C-alpha cells in the first residue's frame, strides 16, 4: 500500500521549524517511523532495537551521539532512554538550530518521564494513533486502522495474533514484571467483551482469579501503550447524582473484532457486540481528530443514577458542548434522540449541540433533523464539525 498522508503532518512540520527536537509516541505499528521518514527523507535513521546499535549506545553513548550529523531519527528510544541526557547536551550546544532530533517511542508514559526530565522545553511532543477514516476510506469497523492490516486485509487474523504476541513480549514485559502471560491474554479477550461498558474492576478480576489491584495495573499498562480508552464521566453534574467510573473502549476496532472472534462483515453485523464496537470506533475517531489537530484529548460520557445516559460529551471551548449518541443502525429514528433531548434540557451553562451518529448506507447522505435541536449525521460529517 502506498504512503497515506497523515493529518498530523502539518503540526509536525510546524514544530520542526521551532523546536530542536520532535518526539512522536503512539502504539506499536501505528506508522510513526513511516511518517517521519516520509516527512524528513534527509534525516539519518537509527533503529534502537538493533542489538549492535544498543550495545554501542550503552558502552559509549557520548561518542555515538557525537558521530551523528543531525537531523537524525532515533526510532524506539524507550529501549535506551539513558541517551536522552546526551541528546539534550547536543541540543543545548546549538540552541538556535531547529529540527535536529526526531525521536519515536511506543510507550508514552515511560518515555514521557525521561522527556520531562531531559528535554523539557526543547522538544515538541506528539502522539500518533492508527489511521483515521479521514485519512483513508479503508479504515473500517472490522479491520480497524493499523496500516499493515489495511495493506494486507486477507491476513489480518495473522497480523493481530502476531501483534498481540509482540505486544506482550516487548511492551508489557518492559513496563511490568507480568509472569502469567496466558492470564493476561485472557484478560485482553475479557476486556474486549466489556467494550462500551462502565468499568468494573471487580467484575474483571473474579473470572481471572486475580486481585483488583492487578486489574488496575494491567489497565494502566494498556492505557500507557495506547490500546484502550478510559472515558471519564463529565465533571459537571447538572444537578444530578452521577456514576463516577470511566467507560472502556479500545483504540482499534479491528483488534477488538479479533479478540472477540469476529472474522467477517456478516458476523459483525449480526453480533451482539456491533453497537459497543461502533461506539468505541466513534470514540477513537474523535480522539484521533483532536490529537491530529494538536488539541488535547477531551472525551467524556454522562450517566446519572436514574439511568439517563449519553454516550459522549465533547467540550468545544467558550462554554460550548457537543452531546453525542452513537448508534450502529443504518436508520436514524426520532426516538433515538430521547436521551440527548433530556440531557440538553438540563444544561443551562453551555451552548449545546446535540447529534446522533449513525451508519447511513451512503456517507454523502444529508444531515437529518430528528427533532428540534437534534440532528443525525455520519461519523465523517461529525469529524468535519470537530475542527
RAZI-V732984 format. One line per field, one symbol per residue. phi: phi as a letter, one per 30 degrees, with the letter a starting at -180 (. if undefined). A space follows every 50 residues. Layout:
BEGIN
phi->???
END
This chain:
BEGIN
phi->.ddcecddeddddddedbbdbbbcckdeidjddedddddbddddbbcdcd eddddddddaddddddddcddbcccidddbdddeddddeddddbdddcic bbcbacbddedddddedcceicbdcbbcceecddcadddbedcibdeddd dbddcddddddddddddddcddddcbddccdddddddddddddceicddb dddddedcibddededdddddddechcbccdddddcchibdcdcddccbc dcddddeddciccbdddddcddceedddedddeddddeddddcicddbbb bbacdcjdbbebbbdcihhcbccbccbdddbcceddcdddddddddcccb dcbcbccbcddcddeddccdaeibbcaddeddddddc
END
